Amino acid sequence: MVALAALVLALLSSPDAVQGQTDRPNVLFIAIDDLNDWTGALEGNPQARTPHMDKLASKGMVFTNAHCAAPACGPSRSALMTGMRPSTSGNYVNQNSFTKNPILNRSVLLTELLQQNGYYVAGSGKLFHGAHFKNEVQGRGFDDYYPSKTQDLFPFIDRFASPRPLNGMTKGVARYADWGPYAPDVTLEDINDGKTAKWAAETLLGGELKEPFFVGAGIFQPHLPNYALQEYFDRFPLDEMEIPEGYLEDDLEDVPAASSKQRHIAWAKAIRAAGQWKHAIQAYLASSAMTDELIGQMVGALEKSQYADNTIIVLWSDHGFQLGEKERWAKYSLWERATRVNMIWVAPGVTTPGSTTAKPANLLDIYPTLASLTAIDPPEGQLEGNDLSVLMKDPDAAWDKVSLTTFGFKNYGVRSERYRYIVYEDGSEELYDHQVDKWEWHNLANDPEYAAIKTKMRKAIPTHHEPIGAMQ
């Protein structure tokens, strides 16, 4: 028996066994807050300029019909990191607790799974919702976190070109709904997102990472307030700004009253009344362009590093954002502009450069896909997403999945390759045909001709609706 144990130990410590561990791919995991489809890859707004993300997209696969699990930071990120829908966990709003929720707290986080299987896990910036990370998760699943395991973001810079609020709005919007340029002496490395990107770039270029590794970098912009360096505002001259193509006056006339219970209806009206609509669009585009620059820094560092050929890159945004469409100035809704997200994968030996798919995907799919690509068995009975590597290997593969978004208790949006179906807690409905109505201007839910489509889409609605969980 002693001899057998010695043999097993020798085999496990042999060069071949060690090589088997290091052959597992590394992961560069890039999260972006509030970035909607105003990117080159998703073509949501022709005014957008995101060359670095576009370049990354050209090297891998873009999921052009990817959506969030929930259109709010907290539940979206909790769902992604646990692989569980809000309707399963009861985590529906930003104020919900993570650790006081036994369903979430007992889960194996994505980062924990990797850690348990030999990965060195490090992160910086907004990967979880801020309050969840600072007050509850506190670095769980990470070997190292910067600035610390109780502080996900580096400090915000408080140097601006003029007194705040920079937009001059003192009523009608929340205090954080501000936008404008930093002071002229502020550099990209001074801002908190710049520090996160610099940490990631230097970590990758340092060449001292234990492999396999997971490096996560969470970028806060273009989340409000939209503060950016002046040079990024200069890329979008104010006199050239256009209102969103998807805006239609009186667009809410054919939608159920239940939609009015969702947040931030008054903001769009206040912004228009203050003459700030185009200024706000300019700021969102400038902030997105600044974020794009930071993406370029991190990806560029990886490409120059010794890890380039064995590192998966997954870039995602936690939900979309509405800039006036359907009278919203926020993410909080079940419509396309709020749920559609950026999702780009570069998986060496798996993805084909320049490939795309319009088959439905969801941020819930990131966890099972990374488990598959790293050859790690997922936690039994926990994950509710799909393995997207099937589509990476064959974009034309059969795929009967839809993408489900939850916003609050028993409010659901279902996206197929062609249709969006919404059903609210009170049973009222919306249905849009994206083949002819990409801006979702014409609600077909009451048209009997589409009854069969609604019946089919309704099959994706969960049968279990977990009551809302404990608050923080």
C-alpha positions in Angstrom: 0.0 0.0 0.0 2.9 2.4 0.9 4.5 1.5 -2.4 1.3 2.2 -4.3 0.9 5.6 -2.6 4.4 6.5 -3.5 3.7 5.6 -7.1 0.6 7.7 -7.3 2.5 10.7 -5.7 5.2 10.2 -8.3 2.8 10.2 -11.1 0.9 13.3 -9.9 4.2 15.2 -9.6 5.6 14.0 -12.9 6.4 16.5 -15.6 3.5 15.1 -17.7 1.0 15.8 -14.9 2.2 19.3 -14.3 2.1 19.9 -18.0 -1.5 18.7 -18.1 -2.4 21.5 -15.6 -0.6 24.3 -17.4 -2.1 23.2 -20.8 -5.4 24.5 -19.5 -6.1 27.8 -21.1 -5.8 31.0 -19.2 -8.7 33.5 -19.1 -8.8 37.3 -19.6 -12.3 38.3 -18.4 -13.3 41.9 -19.3 -16.5 43.3 -18.0 -18.0 46.7 -19.0 -20.7 48.5 -17.2 -23.8 49.9 -19.0 -22.4 49.5 -22.5 -25.3 49.0 -24.9 -25.1 48.0 -28.6 -23.5 51.4 -29.6 -20.4 49.6 -30.7 -18.9 48.8 -34.1 -19.5 45.1 -33.7 -23.2 45.4 -32.8 -23.9 48.4 -35.1 -26.5 50.0 -32.7 -25.4 53.5 -33.6 -23.3 54.6 -36.6 -21.9 57.5 -34.5 -20.1 55.1 -32.2 -16.3 54.7 -32.5 -14.9 51.5 -30.8 -11.9 50.4 -32.9 -10.2 48.3 -30.3 -13.3 46.3 -29.5 -13.9 46.0 -33.2 -10.4 44.6 -33.7 -11.0 42.2 -30.9 -14.2 41.1 -32.5 -12.3 40.4 -35.8 -10.1 37.9 -34.0 -12.9 35.8 -32.5 -16.6 35.3 -32.4 -19.3 38.0 -31.8 -22.7 36.9 -30.4 -24.8 39.6 -32.0 -28.0 38.4 -30.2 -26.7 38.2 -26.7 -28.8 39.5 -23.7 -28.5 40.0 -20.0 -30.1 37.8 -17.4 -31.4 41.0 -15.7 -31.3 44.7 -16.8 -29.6 45.9 -13.5 -26.1 45.6 -12.3 -26.6 43.5 -9.2 -28.9 40.8 -10.4 -27.1 40.6 -13.8 -23.7 40.1 -12.3 -24.9 37.7 -9.6 -26.6 35.6 -12.3 -23.5 35.5 -14.4 -21.1 34.7 -11.5 -23.4 31.9 -10.1 -25.0 30.7 -13.4 -28.5 31.0 -11.9 -31.4 33.0 -13.1 -33.0 35.7 -10.8 -36.2 33.6 -10.8 -34.2 30.8 -9.3 -32.3 32.8 -6.7 -34.7 35.6 -5.8 -32.1 38.2 -6.6 -34.0 40.7 -8.6 -32.8 44.2 -7.7 -29.6 45.9 -6.8 -30.6 46.2 -3.2 -30.9 42.4 -2.8 -28.3 40.8 -0.6 -25.9 38.2 -1.9 -24.7 36.6 1.3 -28.1 36.8 3.1 -29.6 34.8 0.2 -29.0 31.2 1.0 -29.4 30.1 -2.6 -26.7 32.5 -3.9 -24.5 32.1 -0.8 -24.4 28.3 -1.2 -23.5 28.5 -4.9 -20.1 27.8 -6.3 -19.0 31.1 -7.9 -17.3 30.9 -11.3 -14.1 32.2 -9.8 -14.3 29.6 -7.0 -14.7 26.8 -9.5 -11.6 27.9 -11.3 -9.7 28.3 -8.0 -10.7 24.8 -6.9 -9.3 23.5 -10.1 -5.8 25.0 -9.9 -6.3 28.4 -11.3 -4.7 31.5 -9.9 -7.6 34.1 -9.8 -7.0 37.8 -9.7 -9.2 40.8 -10.4 -9.7 44.5 -10.3 -12.6 46.9 -10.9 -16.3 46.2 -11.2 -16.9 42.5 -11.7 -19.6 42.1 -9.1 -22.1 44.8 -8.2 -20.2 47.2 -6.0 -22.2 46.8 -2.8 -22.2 43.0 -3.2 -18.4 43.0 -3.5 -17.4 45.5 -0.9 -19.9 44.5 1.8 -20.6 40.8 1.2 -18.5 38.9 -1.3 -15.2 40.6 -0.3 -12.9 38.8 -2.7 -14.5 35.4 -2.4 -13.1 33.2 -5.2 -10.1 35.5 -5.8 -6.5 35.0 -4.7 -5.8 38.7 -5.2 -7.9 41.7 -5.8 -6.9 45.3 -6.5 -7.2 47.8 -4.9 -8.3 45.2 -2.2 -10.8 42.5 -1.4 -13.1 45.1 0.2 -12.7 47.8 -2.5 -13.3 46.8 -6.1 -12.8 50.3 -7.7 -9.8 52.6 -7.5 -10.8 56.0 -6.2 -12.7 58.4 -8.5 -10.9 61.5 -9.6 -12.5 64.7 -8.5 -11.0 67.2 -10.9 -13.2 68.7 -13.5 -13.3 71.4 -16.2 -16.0 73.2 -14.3 -18.0 72.9 -11.1 -20.4 70.0 -10.8 -23.0 69.2 -11.9 -21.1 69.6 -15.2 -24.4 69.4 -17.2 -26.0 72.2 -15.1 -29.0 70.0 -14.2 -30.0 70.5 -10.6 -33.5 68.9 -10.8 -35.3 66.2 -12.7 -32.4 63.6 -12.5 -30.4 62.0 -9.7 -27.2 63.7 -8.7 -25.0 61.0 -10.3 -26.7 61.6 -13.7 -24.0 64.0 -14.7 -21.7 64.3 -17.7 -18.8 66.3 -19.0 -15.0 66.5 -19.2 -12.3 66.1 -16.6 -9.9 68.9 -16.0 -7.3 69.3 -18.7 -4.4 67.9 -16.5 -6.2 64.6 -15.9 -4.7 61.6 -17.8 -6.1 58.2 -18.6 -3.9 56.7 -15.9 -5.4 59.0 -13.3 -9.0 57.8 -13.6 -10.1 54.7 -11.7 -10.8 52.7 -14.9 -7.4 53.7 -16.2 -5.8 52.2 -13.0 -7.7 49.0 -13.5 -6.6 48.7 -17.1 -3.0 49.5 -16.2 -3.0 46.8 -13.5 -4.3 44.2 -15.9 -1.8 45.2 -18.6 1.2 45.2 -16.2 0.1 41.9 -14.7 0.0 40.3 -18.1 3.2 41.8 -19.3 5.1 41.0 -16.1 5.4 37.4 -17.2 5.2 36.1 -13.6 1.7 34.8 -13.5 1.1 31.3 -12.2 -0.6 29.3 -14.9 -3.4 28.6 -15.5 -4.7 32.0 -14.5 -7.9 34.0 -14.6 -7.4 37.8 -14.8 -10.6 39.8 -14.4 -10.9 43.5 -15.2 -14.1 45.4 -14.7 -14.5 48.8 -16.4 -17.0 51.2 -14.8 -17.7 53.6 -17.8 -20.0 54.2 -19.6 -22.0 53.9 -16.4 -23.2 57.3 -15.1 -21.8 59.8 -14.3 -20.3 60.0 -17.8 -17.0 61.8 -17.2 -14.3 61.5 -19.7 -11.1 63.2 -20.9 -11.8 66.1 -23.2 -10.0 64.3 -26.1 -12.8 61.8 -26.2 -15.5 64.5 -26.3 -13.7 66.1 -29.2 -14.2 62.9 -31.2 -17.9 63.5 -31.2 -18.6 67.2 -32.1 -21.8 68.3 -30.4 -23.3 69.8 -33.7 -23.0 66.3 -35.3 -24.8 64.4 -32.6 -28.1 62.8 -33.6 -30.9 61.5 -31.4 -31.3 57.7 -31.3 -32.7 56.3 -34.5 -34.9 54.0 -32.3 -36.7 57.0 -30.7 -40.3 57.4 -31.7 -42.7 59.9 -30.2 -45.7 58.3 -28.6 -43.9 55.0 -28.7 -45.6 53.9 -25.5 -49.1 54.1 -26.8 -49.3 50.4 -27.5 -47.4 49.0 -24.5 -49.1 47.7 -21.3 -49.4 50.0 -18.3 -47.3 47.5 -16.4 -44.2 48.8 -18.2 -44.7 52.2 -16.5 -43.9 50.6 -13.1 -40.3 50.3 -14.3 -37.8 52.9 -13.4 -36.5 56.3 -14.7 -39.4 57.3 -17.0 -39.0 61.0 -16.0 -35.3 61.3 -16.7 -35.6 61.3 -20.5 -38.2 64.1 -20.3 -36.1 66.1 -17.9 -33.0 65.8 -20.0 -34.9 66.9 -23.2 -36.5 69.8 -21.3 -33.0 71.0 -20.2 -31.7 70.9 -23.7 -29.2 68.2 -22.7 -30.2 65.3 -24.9 -27.4 65.6 -27.5 -24.9 66.6 -24.8 -25.8 63.4 -22.9 -25.4 61.3 -26.0 -22.1 62.9 -26.7 -20.9 62.1 -23.2 -22.1 58.4 -23.5 -20.2 58.0 -26.8 -17.1 59.8 -25.3 -17.2 57.5 -22.2 -17.6 54.4 -24.4 -14.7 55.5 -26.6 -12.5 56.0 -23.5 -13.4 52.5 -22.3 -12.6 51.2 -25.8 -9.1 52.7 -25.4 -8.6 50.8 -22.2 -9.8 47.6 -23.8 -7.1 48.2 -26.4 -4.5 48.6 -23.7 -5.4 45.3 -21.9 -5.8 43.2 -25.0 -2.6 44.7 -26.5 -0.7 43.8 -23.4 -1.9 40.2 -23.7 -0.9 40.0 -27.3 2.6 41.1 -26.4 2.9 38.7 -23.5 4.0 35.1 -23.4 0.5 34.0 -22.7 -1.1 35.2 -25.9 -1.5 31.8 -27.6 -3.1 30.0 -24.6 -5.5 32.6 -23.2 -9.2 32.8 -23.8 -10.6 36.4 -23.9 -14.2 37.0 -23.0 -15.5 40.5 -23.1 -19.1 41.3 -22.0 -21.3 44.2 -20.8 -23.7 43.6 -18.0 -26.8 45.0 -19.8 -27.7 47.6 -22.3 -28.8 51.2 -21.8 -31.6 53.4 -23.2 -30.8 57.0 -24.1 -34.4 58.3 -24.7 -35.9 55.3 -26.5 -39.4 54.6 -25.0 -38.9 57.6 -22.7 -36.2 55.7 -20.7 -32.8 57.0 -19.6 -31.5 53.8 -17.9 -31.2 50.1 -18.3 -34.3 49.2 -16.4 -36.6 47.6 -18.9 -37.2 44.4 -20.9 -36.8 46.0 -24.3 -34.0 45.3 -26.7 -31.8 48.4 -26.0 -31.8 47.6 -22.3 -31.2 43.8 -22.6 -28.8 43.5 -25.5 -25.2 43.1 -24.5 -21.7 42.9 -26.0 -20.3 39.4 -25.9 -17.0 38.7 -27.7 -15.1 35.4 -27.4 -11.5 34.7 -28.6 -10.7 31.1 -27.7 -7.5 29.8 -29.4 -8.1 26.8 -31.4 -11.9 27.0 -31.0 -13.2 30.3 -32.4 -12.8 31.4 -36.0 -11.5 34.9 -36.5 -14.3 37.2 -37.8 -17.1 34.8 -37.0 -20.5 35.9 -35.8 -23.8 34.3 -34.8 -27.3 35.7 -34.4 -28.4 32.7 -32.4 -29.7 33.7 -29.0 -27.2 33.8 -26.1 -27.2 35.1 -22.6 -24.7 36.2 -20.0 -25.8 33.1 -18.0 -24.0 31.1 -20.7 -20.5 32.5 -19.8 -20.1 30.2 -16.8 -20.9 26.9 -18.5 -18.9 27.9 -21.6 -15.8 28.7 -19.6 -16.2 25.4 -17.7 -16.4 23.6 -21.0 -13.4 25.4 -22.6 -11.3 24.8 -19.5 -12.4 21.1 -19.3 -13.7 21.6 -15.7 -16.8 19.8 -14.5 -19.4 22.4 -13.5 -21.1 22.3 -10.1 -23.9 19.7 -10.3 -27.4 21.0 -10.7 -26.5 24.7 -10.5 -26.0 26.2 -13.9 -28.9 27.2 -16.0 -27.1 28.6 -19.1 -25.9 26.9 -22.2 -22.4 25.9 -23.5 -21.7 28.4 -26.3 -18.6 26.5 -27.5 -21.0 24.4 -29.6 -21.6 27.6 -31.7 -18.0 28.6 -31.6 -17.0 25.3 -33.2 -19.9 25.4 -35.7 -21.9 28.7 -36.0 -24.4 26.8 -38.1 -25.1 24.1 -35.5 -28.7 23.4 -34.6 -29.7 25.7 -31.8 -33.2 25.8 -30.4 -32.4 28.0 -27.4 -33.9 31.4 -26.6 -32.5 34.1 -24.3 -34.4 34.9 -21.1 -34.2 38.2 -19.2 -35.9 38.8 -15.8 -36.7 42.2 -14.5 -38.3 42.0 -11.0 -40.7 39.3 -9.8 -42.5 37.5 -12.6 -41.6 40.0 -15.4 -39.9 38.3 -18.3 -38.5 39.0 -21.7 -37.8 36.2 -24.2 -35.7 36.7 -27.2 -35.5 34.2 -30.1 -33.6 34.8 -33.3 -36.6 36.7 -34.7 -39.0 37.7 -32.0 -39.0 39.4 -28.6 -41.9 38.4 -26.2 -42.5 40.2 -22.9 -44.9 39.2 -20.2 -45.5 41.1 -17.0 -46.6 39.9 -13.6 -50.1 41.0 -14.3 -50.2 38.9 -17.5 -50.0 41.8 -20.0 -47.8 41.2 -23.0 -45.7 42.6 -25.8 -44.5 40.9 -29.0 -42.1 42.3 -31.6 -41.0 40.9 -34.9 -37.3 42.0 -35.3 -37.3 40.9 -38.9 -39.4 44.0 -39.8 -39.3 46.0 -36.5 -35.8 46.2 -35.0 -36.8 49.3 -32.9 -39.8 47.5 -31.4 -42.3 50.2 -32.4 -45.2 47.8 -33.1 -46.6 45.6 -30.4 -48.2 42.5 -32.0 -49.3 40.8 -28.8 -53.0 41.5 -29.4 -52.9 40.3 -33.0 -54.5 36.8 -33.2 -52.3 36.0 -36.1 -49.3 35.7 -33.7 -51.0 33.6 -31.1 -49.0 30.5 -32.0 -45.7 32.5 -31.7 -46.7 33.7 -28.3 -47.5 30.2 -27.2 -44.1 29.0 -28.3 -42.2 31.8 -26.7 -44.2 31.4 -23.5 -42.7 27.9 -23.0 -39.4 29.6 -22.0 -40.9 31.3 -19.0 -39.8 29.7 -15.7 -42.4 27.6 -13.9 -40.8 28.5 -10.5 -40.7 32.2 -9.4 -38.6 32.5 -6.3 -39.9 35.3 -4.0 -37.7 38.3 -3.7 -34.7 37.6 -1.4 -33.4 39.5 1.6 -32.2 43.0 1.2 -28.6 44.1 2.1 
